[in-house]
Each structure stands twice: as structure tokens, then as C-alpha cells.
Amino acid sequence: MSGHSKWSTIKRQKGVTDSRRSAVFTKLGRLITVAARLGGSDPAMNFRLRLAIDKAKSANLPNDNIERAVKSGTGADKDTQTKDVLYEGFGPGGAAILVEAVTDNGNRTAAEVRRVFVKYGGSLGAQHSVGWMFARRGVMRVPLASVPPARRQELELALIDAGAEDVGEADAQLVITAAPDRLARVSRAVADRRFSAEIDVEYVPTTITTIAGAAQTKLYDLLEALDELDDVTRITCNET
């Protein structure tokens, strides 16, 4: 269940360049706005909003931007049609790809996503065409360097008791997965032991595809181009 793609690892290691920071800030603001609209403005009562704000802070989004995004979701313009959308498609080599986006114009976003898929040798699929190859899961990543070996077993037992489904290692991190409705409880088990973690709700591949050579290069070009679209907030691929 703890599958991850090579492209995701590369993207995480590269970080965010200054030229892309403005676009990333815009995407993070939209995630906060939608979360506030759906669940209210109190992060203590709205776990999705708490996750969005934590992600924004980790990317150094200014507090003023965060406050404006929350107000946008709960204020006078809360009836605008900004919403979550999910696109499914196939990449070079047969890779399955999920594209998450936040948009106020679904037709525009769908056209942009389709254009990128076609340009880079993929195809946009119908609903449920590849979604069955992924599971929605809460995911936590704890830097392994922050976990003393003597406390590793203590932490893992606490995670299992809290409802974690899987605890593994990837990219020098302890990767914990749990059902989304257990994520808050599992995250408290980490926080109570004073470990810091990156927390999110993601689509995790359950069916893995191995792609190499020219097809892999084309696939990464496709994923990079999708990631550059303004409305796209996350891409998940089952290539490993």
C-alpha cells in the first residue's frame, strides 16, 4: 500500500524553484479556500482545512495569504463554483495517472489537462478508467533521522494502536498510511511523542507499473507539464 513513484521522489527532492513559487502559492490558497468552504473556518473542527494550512505553512505561504484564502471560502464569495475535480488518464508505457485539481471552470481545466496528455503521448480516460488502481489514504511522512533507533519500536506500536494500516520506509522517511477517518488519531500519536510529520490525504497506488527507457522519459515530461497547469494541485502515478 505504500507504493510511490520515482517521479514523485524526484519532484520532492527538487523542491520549489523561485520561478514556480507564485504558482504554488496560488494552488495552496485554492486548497485552503475549498477546505474552508466545505468544512468551516476553524482548523480545530475542520481537519481538511488544518492539513491545507499546515501544507501552506511548510511552503512558507504568508499568513496574510492564508487568512485571505480562509475568508474567501467562508465570506461573501463562498457561493462561487470553485470545486475539486479528479481526472484519470494513461501515460506512456501504460502508466495510470490521477490528476487532482481545484477549478472554477471545469470545461477549461478539462481541456487543458486533455491537451497536455495528448501532447506528451498519453490519453485522458473516462471516470473510473484507472481510479480502481488507487486507494484514498491518509499518509504521514516522518524523517527517519528524527527517530532514534531506540524509539522506533515504541513509535510503530503507538501508530498501530492508533489505527495505522502500514508503516514502511521510502526516501529516508518513515511512511505511515491510514484510512482517512483515522488520520487525525494517528497524527496525534506522532505529535504526542514529539515527532514532526508531513501529513496529507492522497491517492496511493495499489497496482504498480514498471516503466523504463524512452517511455519513462516521456512519462516524466507529461507529469511535469501537468504539474505546471495552474489548476492542478496533485498528480499521482502508479509507475515505480
ChimeraX commands (.cxc) that place a marker at each C-alpha (Angstrom):
marker #1 position 0.00,0.00,0.00 radius 0.5
marker #1 position 2.97,2.34,0.50 radius 0.5
marker #1 position 3.82,2.50,-3.20 radius 0.5
marker #1 position 5.33,5.68,-4.57 radius 0.5
marker #1 position 6.57,6.76,-7.97 radius 0.5
marker #1 position 10.11,7.69,-8.90 radius 0.5
marker #1 position 8.80,10.95,-10.35 radius 0.5
marker #1 position 7.21,11.89,-7.02 radius 0.5
marker #1 position 10.53,11.28,-5.29 radius 0.5
marker #1 position 12.42,13.40,-7.82 radius 0.5
marker #1 position 9.85,16.19,-7.54 radius 0.5
marker #1 position 10.06,16.20,-3.74 radius 0.5
marker #1 position 13.86,16.32,-3.81 radius 0.5
marker #1 position 13.92,19.18,-6.32 radius 0.5
marker #1 position 11.65,21.31,-4.16 radius 0.5
marker #1 position 10.07,24.51,-5.45 radius 0.5
marker #1 position 12.07,26.93,-7.58 radius 0.5
marker #1 position 11.56,30.67,-7.15 radius 0.5
marker #1 position 10.00,30.88,-10.61 radius 0.5
marker #1 position 7.32,28.39,-9.58 radius 0.5
marker #1 position 6.70,29.70,-6.06 radius 0.5
marker #1 position 3.93,32.12,-7.06 radius 0.5
marker #1 position 2.02,29.34,-8.85 radius 0.5
marker #1 position 2.46,27.03,-5.86 radius 0.5
marker #1 position 1.15,29.73,-3.52 radius 0.5
marker #1 position -1.92,30.15,-5.73 radius 0.5
marker #1 position -2.62,26.40,-5.65 radius 0.5
marker #1 position -2.21,26.23,-1.88 radius 0.5
marker #1 position -4.57,29.17,-1.44 radius 0.5
marker #1 position -7.23,27.42,-3.52 radius 0.5
marker #1 position -6.91,24.26,-1.40 radius 0.5
marker #1 position -7.47,26.33,1.74 radius 0.5
marker #1 position -10.44,28.13,0.20 radius 0.5
marker #1 position -12.20,24.92,-0.81 radius 0.5
marker #1 position -11.49,23.29,2.56 radius 0.5
marker #1 position -12.92,26.30,4.42 radius 0.5
marker #1 position -15.97,26.38,2.16 radius 0.5
marker #1 position -16.73,22.71,2.74 radius 0.5
marker #1 position -15.99,22.44,6.45 radius 0.5
marker #1 position -15.84,25.88,8.03 radius 0.5
marker #1 position -13.06,28.23,9.09 radius 0.5
marker #1 position -11.93,26.55,12.32 radius 0.5
marker #1 position -8.94,24.21,11.73 radius 0.5
marker #1 position -9.62,22.51,15.06 radius 0.5
marker #1 position -13.01,21.37,13.75 radius 0.5
marker #1 position -12.08,21.06,10.07 radius 0.5
marker #1 position -9.26,18.55,9.66 radius 0.5
marker #1 position -9.06,19.09,5.92 radius 0.5
marker #1 position -8.51,22.81,6.50 radius 0.5
marker #1 position -5.87,22.05,9.11 radius 0.5
marker #1 position -3.98,19.89,6.63 radius 0.5
marker #1 position -4.22,22.57,3.92 radius 0.5
marker #1 position -2.93,25.27,6.28 radius 0.5
marker #1 position -0.09,23.05,7.52 radius 0.5
marker #1 position 0.93,22.35,3.93 radius 0.5
marker #1 position 0.80,26.07,3.11 radius 0.5
marker #1 position 2.93,26.97,6.13 radius 0.5
marker #1 position 5.52,24.34,5.25 radius 0.5
marker #1 position 5.79,26.02,1.83 radius 0.5
marker #1 position 6.18,29.43,3.54 radius 0.5
marker #1 position 2.89,30.84,2.32 radius 0.5
marker #1 position 2.49,34.16,4.19 radius 0.5
marker #1 position -0.10,34.25,6.98 radius 0.5
marker #1 position -1.95,37.09,5.24 radius 0.5
marker #1 position -2.44,34.86,2.20 radius 0.5
marker #1 position -3.72,32.04,4.40 radius 0.5
marker #1 position -6.21,34.33,6.16 radius 0.5
marker #1 position -7.47,35.71,2.85 radius 0.5
marker #1 position -7.94,32.19,1.48 radius 0.5
marker #1 position -9.96,31.15,4.54 radius 0.5
marker #1 position -12.12,34.28,4.29 radius 0.5
marker #1 position -12.62,33.63,0.59 radius 0.5
marker #1 position -14.05,30.21,1.45 radius 0.5
marker #1 position -16.37,31.40,4.19 radius 0.5
marker #1 position -17.11,35.01,3.18 radius 0.5
marker #1 position -19.23,36.80,0.65 radius 0.5
marker #1 position -17.90,34.87,-2.32 radius 0.5
marker #1 position -18.36,31.42,-0.79 radius 0.5
marker #1 position -21.01,30.56,-3.38 radius 0.5
marker #1 position -18.58,30.73,-6.28 radius 0.5
marker #1 position -18.19,27.47,-8.16 radius 0.5
marker #1 position -14.60,26.65,-7.18 radius 0.5
marker #1 position -14.52,22.89,-6.60 radius 0.5
marker #1 position -12.39,19.77,-6.51 radius 0.5
marker #1 position -12.14,17.75,-9.70 radius 0.5
marker #1 position -10.35,14.49,-10.48 radius 0.5
marker #1 position -9.13,13.42,-13.91 radius 0.5
marker #1 position -7.95,9.92,-14.86 radius 0.5
marker #1 position -5.67,9.04,-17.71 radius 0.5
marker #1 position -2.96,6.89,-19.22 radius 0.5
marker #1 position 0.64,7.89,-19.79 radius 0.5
marker #1 position 3.41,6.48,-21.99 radius 0.5
marker #1 position 4.13,2.85,-21.23 radius 0.5
marker #1 position 0.62,2.33,-19.89 radius 0.5
marker #1 position 1.11,4.20,-16.61 radius 0.5
marker #1 position -2.06,5.08,-14.72 radius 0.5
marker #1 position -2.33,8.74,-13.72 radius 0.5
marker #1 position -4.71,10.62,-11.42 radius 0.5
marker #1 position -4.81,14.42,-11.68 radius 0.5
marker #1 position -6.36,16.38,-8.82 radius 0.5
marker #1 position -7.35,19.98,-9.46 radius 0.5
marker #1 position -9.26,22.88,-7.97 radius 0.5
marker #1 position -11.10,24.96,-10.55 radius 0.5
marker #1 position -13.88,27.48,-11.11 radius 0.5
marker #1 position -14.23,26.37,-14.73 radius 0.5
marker #1 position -14.31,22.62,-15.23 radius 0.5
marker #1 position -14.54,22.83,-19.01 radius 0.5
marker #1 position -11.38,24.95,-19.21 radius 0.5
marker #1 position -9.42,22.73,-16.87 radius 0.5
marker #1 position -10.51,19.52,-18.60 radius 0.5
marker #1 position -9.44,20.95,-21.95 radius 0.5
marker #1 position -6.02,21.94,-20.58 radius 0.5
marker #1 position -5.45,18.54,-18.98 radius 0.5
marker #1 position -6.53,16.73,-22.16 radius 0.5
marker #1 position -4.23,18.89,-24.28 radius 0.5
marker #1 position -1.21,18.01,-22.12 radius 0.5
marker #1 position -2.00,14.28,-22.15 radius 0.5
marker #1 position -2.24,14.26,-25.95 radius 0.5
marker #1 position 0.88,16.41,-26.45 radius 0.5
marker #1 position 3.06,14.04,-24.43 radius 0.5
marker #1 position 1.78,10.73,-25.74 radius 0.5
marker #1 position -0.90,9.94,-23.17 radius 0.5
marker #1 position -4.69,9.95,-23.17 radius 0.5
marker #1 position -7.33,11.29,-20.84 radius 0.5
marker #1 position -9.61,8.47,-19.73 radius 0.5
marker #1 position -13.19,8.21,-18.58 radius 0.5
marker #1 position -14.24,8.23,-14.95 radius 0.5
marker #1 position -13.13,5.04,-13.15 radius 0.5
marker #1 position -10.81,4.09,-16.02 radius 0.5
marker #1 position -7.76,3.97,-13.72 radius 0.5
marker #1 position -9.13,5.04,-10.34 radius 0.5
marker #1 position -9.55,1.42,-9.29 radius 0.5
marker #1 position -5.74,1.13,-9.24 radius 0.5
marker #1 position -5.53,3.61,-6.33 radius 0.5
marker #1 position -6.87,3.89,-2.79 radius 0.5
marker #1 position -7.59,7.10,-0.90 radius 0.5
marker #1 position -5.42,7.06,2.20 radius 0.5
marker #1 position -4.09,9.33,4.89 radius 0.5
marker #1 position -0.32,9.50,4.56 radius 0.5
marker #1 position 2.25,10.70,7.09 radius 0.5
marker #1 position 5.97,11.10,6.46 radius 0.5
marker #1 position 8.39,11.32,9.39 radius 0.5
marker #1 position 12.11,11.93,8.67 radius 0.5
marker #1 position 13.98,8.80,9.72 radius 0.5
marker #1 position 16.82,10.93,11.03 radius 0.5
marker #1 position 14.47,12.34,13.67 radius 0.5
marker #1 position 13.54,8.90,15.04 radius 0.5
marker #1 position 16.19,7.43,17.36 radius 0.5
marker #1 position 16.55,3.67,16.83 radius 0.5
marker #1 position 15.71,3.08,20.48 radius 0.5
marker #1 position 12.30,4.75,19.96 radius 0.5
marker #1 position 11.43,3.25,16.59 radius 0.5
marker #1 position 9.51,0.28,18.01 radius 0.5
marker #1 position 7.69,2.49,20.52 radius 0.5
marker #1 position 6.50,4.78,17.73 radius 0.5
marker #1 position 5.43,1.95,15.43 radius 0.5
marker #1 position 3.44,0.23,18.18 radius 0.5
marker #1 position 1.71,3.52,19.02 radius 0.5
marker #1 position 0.85,4.02,15.35 radius 0.5
marker #1 position -0.64,0.55,15.06 radius 0.5
marker #1 position -2.68,1.08,18.23 radius 0.5
marker #1 position -3.96,4.38,16.78 radius 0.5
marker #1 position -5.17,2.66,13.60 radius 0.5
marker #1 position -2.29,2.88,11.12 radius 0.5
marker #1 position -2.57,0.34,8.31 radius 0.5
marker #1 position 1.04,0.27,7.15 radius 0.5
marker #1 position 4.41,1.60,8.32 radius 0.5
marker #1 position 7.28,1.49,5.84 radius 0.5
marker #1 position 10.34,3.37,4.63 radius 0.5
marker #1 position 10.89,5.46,1.49 radius 0.5
marker #1 position 13.17,8.37,0.61 radius 0.5
marker #1 position 14.78,8.43,4.09 radius 0.5
marker #1 position 11.34,8.79,5.67 radius 0.5
marker #1 position 9.05,6.66,7.77 radius 0.5
marker #1 position 5.87,6.45,5.67 radius 0.5
marker #1 position 2.65,5.73,7.55 radius 0.5
marker #1 position -0.69,5.06,5.87 radius 0.5
marker #1 position -4.13,5.00,7.44 radius 0.5
marker #1 position -7.76,5.28,6.46 radius 0.5
marker #1 position -8.63,8.98,6.05 radius 0.5
marker #1 position -11.04,8.88,9.01 radius 0.5
marker #1 position -8.23,7.54,11.23 radius 0.5
marker #1 position -5.63,10.09,10.14 radius 0.5
marker #1 position -6.34,12.62,12.91 radius 0.5
marker #1 position -5.94,9.94,15.57 radius 0.5
marker #1 position -2.76,8.56,14.01 radius 0.5
marker #1 position -1.28,12.05,13.67 radius 0.5
marker #1 position -1.90,12.66,17.38 radius 0.5
marker #1 position 0.10,9.52,18.18 radius 0.5
marker #1 position 3.05,11.09,16.36 radius 0.5
marker #1 position 2.58,14.56,17.85 radius 0.5
marker #1 position 2.19,13.18,21.39 radius 0.5
marker #1 position 5.67,11.67,21.06 radius 0.5
marker #1 position 7.04,14.98,19.78 radius 0.5
marker #1 position 7.90,13.87,16.29 radius 0.5
marker #1 position 7.15,16.17,13.37 radius 0.5
marker #1 position 5.47,14.82,10.25 radius 0.5
marker #1 position 4.24,15.85,6.84 radius 0.5
marker #1 position 0.55,14.88,6.75 radius 0.5
marker #1 position -1.84,14.64,3.83 radius 0.5
marker #1 position -4.66,12.64,2.26 radius 0.5
marker #1 position -3.52,11.12,-1.02 radius 0.5
marker #1 position -4.30,8.52,-3.64 radius 0.5
marker #1 position -1.91,5.62,-3.07 radius 0.5
marker #1 position -1.24,3.16,-5.93 radius 0.5
marker #1 position -2.41,-0.37,-5.23 radius 0.5
marker #1 position -1.35,-1.66,-8.65 radius 0.5
marker #1 position 2.23,-0.82,-9.68 radius 0.5
marker #1 position 3.65,-0.48,-13.20 radius 0.5
marker #1 position 7.37,-0.57,-14.03 radius 0.5
marker #1 position 8.38,1.72,-16.89 radius 0.5
marker #1 position 11.90,2.39,-18.16 radius 0.5
marker #1 position 13.84,3.88,-21.04 radius 0.5
marker #1 position 12.26,6.28,-23.53 radius 0.5
marker #1 position 8.74,5.63,-22.22 radius 0.5
marker #1 position 9.79,6.70,-18.73 radius 0.5
marker #1 position 11.35,9.91,-20.07 radius 0.5
marker #1 position 8.15,10.74,-21.96 radius 0.5
marker #1 position 6.08,9.93,-18.88 radius 0.5
marker #1 position 8.10,12.31,-16.70 radius 0.5
marker #1 position 7.73,15.05,-19.32 radius 0.5
marker #1 position 3.96,14.51,-19.21 radius 0.5
marker #1 position 3.85,14.62,-15.41 radius 0.5
marker #1 position 5.95,17.79,-15.28 radius 0.5
marker #1 position 3.69,19.50,-17.83 radius 0.5
marker #1 position 0.58,18.53,-15.89 radius 0.5
marker #1 position 2.13,19.83,-12.69 radius 0.5
marker #1 position 2.69,23.23,-14.32 radius 0.5
marker #1 position -1.03,23.74,-15.01 radius 0.5
marker #1 position -2.41,26.43,-12.71 radius 0.5
marker #1 position -5.47,24.44,-11.60 radius 0.5
marker #1 position -3.65,21.16,-10.88 radius 0.5
marker #1 position -2.88,20.55,-7.21 radius 0.5
marker #1 position -1.52,16.99,-7.22 radius 0.5
marker #1 position -0.61,14.21,-9.64 radius 0.5
marker #1 position -0.34,10.57,-8.68 radius 0.5
marker #1 position 1.17,7.93,-10.95 radius 0.5
marker #1 position 1.47,4.18,-10.40 radius 0.5
marker #1 position 4.90,3.99,-12.05 radius 0.5
marker #1 position 7.69,2.80,-9.78 radius 0.5
marker link #1:1,2 radius 0.2
marker link #1:2,3 radius 0.2
marker link #1:3,4 radius 0.2
marker link #1:4,5 radius 0.2
marker link #1:5,6 radius 0.2
marker link #1:6,7 radius 0.2
marker link #1:7,8 radius 0.2
marker link #1:8,9 radius 0.2
marker link #1:9,10 radius 0.2
marker link #1:10,11 radius 0.2
marker link #1:11,12 radius 0.2
marker link #1:12,13 radius 0.2
marker link #1:13,14 radius 0.2
marker link #1:14,15 radius 0.2
marker link #1:15,16 radius 0.2
marker link #1:16,17 radius 0.2
marker link #1:17,18 radius 0.2
marker link #1:18,19 radius 0.2
marker link #1:19,20 radius 0.2
marker link #1:20,21 radius 0.2
marker link #1:21,22 radius 0.2
marker link #1:22,23 radius 0.2
marker link #1:23,24 radius 0.2
marker link #1:24,25 radius 0.2
marker link #1:25,26 radius 0.2
marker link #1:26,27 radius 0.2
marker link #1:27,28 radius 0.2
marker link #1:28,29 radius 0.2
marker link #1:29,30 radius 0.2
marker link #1:30,31 radius 0.2
marker link #1:31,32 radius 0.2
marker link #1:32,33 radius 0.2
marker link #1:33,34 radius 0.2
marker link #1:34,35 radius 0.2
marker link #1:35,36 radius 0.2
marker link #1:36,37 radius 0.2
marker link #1:37,38 radius 0.2
marker link #1:38,39 radius 0.2
marker link #1:39,40 radius 0.2
marker link #1:40,41 radius 0.2
marker link #1:41,42 radius 0.2
marker link #1:42,43 radius 0.2
marker link #1:43,44 radius 0.2
marker link #1:44,45 radius 0.2
marker link #1:45,46 radius 0.2
marker link #1:46,47 radius 0.2
marker link #1:47,48 radius 0.2
marker link #1:48,49 radius 0.2
marker link #1:49,50 radius 0.2
marker link #1:50,51 radius 0.2
marker link #1:51,52 radius 0.2
marker link #1:52,53 radius 0.2
marker link #1:53,54 radius 0.2
marker link #1:54,55 radius 0.2
marker link #1:55,56 radius 0.2
marker link #1:56,57 radius 0.2
marker link #1:57,58 radius 0.2
marker link #1:58,59 radius 0.2
marker link #1:59,60 radius 0.2
marker link #1:60,61 radius 0.2
marker link #1:61,62 radius 0.2
marker link #1:62,63 radius 0.2
marker link #1:63,64 radius 0.2
marker link #1:64,65 radius 0.2
marker link #1:65,66 radius 0.2
marker link #1:66,67 radius 0.2
marker link #1:67,68 radius 0.2
marker link #1:68,69 radius 0.2
marker link #1:69,70 radius 0.2
marker link #1:70,71 radius 0.2
marker link #1:71,72 radius 0.2
marker link #1:72,73 radius 0.2
marker link #1:73,74 radius 0.2
marker link #1:74,75 radius 0.2
marker link #1:75,76 radius 0.2
marker link #1:76,77 radius 0.2
marker link #1:77,78 radius 0.2
marker link #1:78,79 radius 0.2
marker link #1:79,80 radius 0.2
marker link #1:80,81 radius 0.2
marker link #1:81,82 radius 0.2
marker link #1:82,83 radius 0.2
marker link #1:83,84 radius 0.2
marker link #1:84,85 radius 0.2
marker link #1:85,86 radius 0.2
marker link #1:86,87 radius 0.2
marker link #1:87,88 radius 0.2
marker link #1:88,89 radius 0.2
marker link #1:89,90 radius 0.2
marker link #1:90,91 radius 0.2
marker link #1:91,92 radius 0.2
marker link #1:92,93 radius 0.2
marker link #1:93,94 radius 0.2
marker link #1:94,95 radius 0.2
marker link #1:95,96 radius 0.2
marker link #1:96,97 radius 0.2
marker link #1:97,98 radius 0.2
marker link #1:98,99 radius 0.2
marker link #1:99,100 radius 0.2
marker link #1:100,101 radius 0.2
marker link #1:101,102 radius 0.2
marker link #1:102,103 radius 0.2
marker link #1:103,104 radius 0.2
marker link #1:104,105 radius 0.2
marker link #1:105,106 radius 0.2
marker link #1:106,107 radius 0.2
marker link #1:107,108 radius 0.2
marker link #1:108,109 radius 0.2
marker link #1:109,110 radius 0.2
marker link #1:110,111 radius 0.2
marker link #1:111,112 radius 0.2
marker link #1:112,113 radius 0.2
marker link #1:113,114 radius 0.2
marker link #1:114,115 radius 0.2
marker link #1:115,116 radius 0.2
marker link #1:116,117 radius 0.2
marker link #1:117,118 radius 0.2
marker link #1:118,119 radius 0.2
marker link #1:119,120 radius 0.2
marker link #1:120,121 radius 0.2
marker link #1:121,122 radius 0.2
marker link #1:122,123 radius 0.2
marker link #1:123,124 radius 0.2
marker link #1:124,125 radius 0.2
marker link #1:125,126 radius 0.2
marker link #1:126,127 radius 0.2
marker link #1:127,128 radius 0.2
marker link #1:128,129 radius 0.2
marker link #1:129,130 radius 0.2
marker link #1:130,131 radius 0.2
marker link #1:131,132 radius 0.2
marker link #1:132,133 radius 0.2
marker link #1:133,134 radius 0.2
marker link #1:134,135 radius 0.2
marker link #1:135,136 radius 0.2
marker link #1:136,137 radius 0.2
marker link #1:137,138 radius 0.2
marker link #1:138,139 radius 0.2
marker link #1:139,140 radius 0.2
marker link #1:140,141 radius 0.2
marker link #1:141,142 radius 0.2
marker link #1:142,143 radius 0.2
marker link #1:143,144 radius 0.2
marker link #1:144,145 radius 0.2
marker link #1:145,146 radius 0.2
marker link #1:146,147 radius 0.2
marker link #1:147,148 radius 0.2
marker link #1:148,149 radius 0.2
marker link #1:149,150 radius 0.2
marker link #1:150,151 radius 0.2
marker link #1:151,152 radius 0.2
marker link #1:152,153 radius 0.2
marker link #1:153,154 radius 0.2
marker link #1:154,155 radius 0.2
marker link #1:155,156 radius 0.2
marker link #1:156,157 radius 0.2
marker link #1:157,158 radius 0.2
marker link #1:158,159 radius 0.2
marker link #1:159,160 radius 0.2
marker link #1:160,161 radius 0.2
marker link #1:161,162 radius 0.2
marker link #1:162,163 radius 0.2
marker link #1:163,164 radius 0.2
marker link #1:164,165 radius 0.2
marker link #1:165,166 radius 0.2
marker link #1:166,167 radius 0.2
marker link #1:167,168 radius 0.2
marker link #1:168,169 radius 0.2
marker link #1:169,170 radius 0.2
marker link #1:170,171 radius 0.2
marker link #1:171,172 radius 0.2
marker link #1:172,173 radius 0.2
marker link #1:173,174 radius 0.2
marker link #1:174,175 radius 0.2
marker link #1:175,176 radius 0.2
marker link #1:176,177 radius 0.2
marker link #1:177,178 radius 0.2
marker link #1:178,179 radius 0.2
marker link #1:179,180 radius 0.2
marker link #1:180,181 radius 0.2
marker link #1:181,182 radius 0.2
marker link #1:182,183 radius 0.2
marker link #1:183,184 radius 0.2
marker link #1:184,185 radius 0.2
marker link #1:185,186 radius 0.2
marker link #1:186,187 radius 0.2
marker link #1:187,188 radius 0.2
marker link #1:188,189 radius 0.2
marker link #1:189,190 radius 0.2
marker link #1:190,191 radius 0.2
marker link #1:191,192 radius 0.2
marker link #1:192,193 radius 0.2
marker link #1:193,194 radius 0.2
marker link #1:194,195 radius 0.2
marker link #1:195,196 radius 0.2
marker link #1:196,197 radius 0.2
marker link #1:197,198 radius 0.2
marker link #1:198,199 radius 0.2
marker link #1:199,200 radius 0.2
marker link #1:200,201 radius 0.2
marker link #1:201,202 radius 0.2
marker link #1:202,203 radius 0.2
marker link #1:203,204 radius 0.2
marker link #1:204,205 radius 0.2
marker link #1:205,206 radius 0.2
marker link #1:206,207 radius 0.2
marker link #1:207,208 radius 0.2
marker link #1:208,209 radius 0.2
marker link #1:209,210 radius 0.2
marker link #1:210,211 radius 0.2
marker link #1:211,212 radius 0.2
marker link #1:212,213 radius 0.2
marker link #1:213,214 radius 0.2
marker link #1:214,215 radius 0.2
marker link #1:215,216 radius 0.2
marker link #1:216,217 radius 0.2
marker link #1:217,218 radius 0.2
marker link #1:218,219 radius 0.2
marker link #1:219,220 radius 0.2
marker link #1:220,221 radius 0.2
marker link #1:221,222 radius 0.2
marker link #1:222,223 radius 0.2
marker link #1:223,224 radius 0.2
marker link #1:224,225 radius 0.2
marker link #1:225,226 radius 0.2
marker link #1:226,227 radius 0.2
marker link #1:227,228 radius 0.2
marker link #1:228,229 radius 0.2
marker link #1:229,230 radius 0.2
marker link #1:230,231 radius 0.2
marker link #1:231,232 radius 0.2
marker link #1:232,233 radius 0.2
marker link #1:233,234 radius 0.2
marker link #1:234,235 radius 0.2
marker link #1:235,236 radius 0.2
marker link #1:236,237 radius 0.2
marker link #1:237,238 radius 0.2
marker link #1:238,239 radius 0.2
marker link #1:239,240 radius 0.2
view
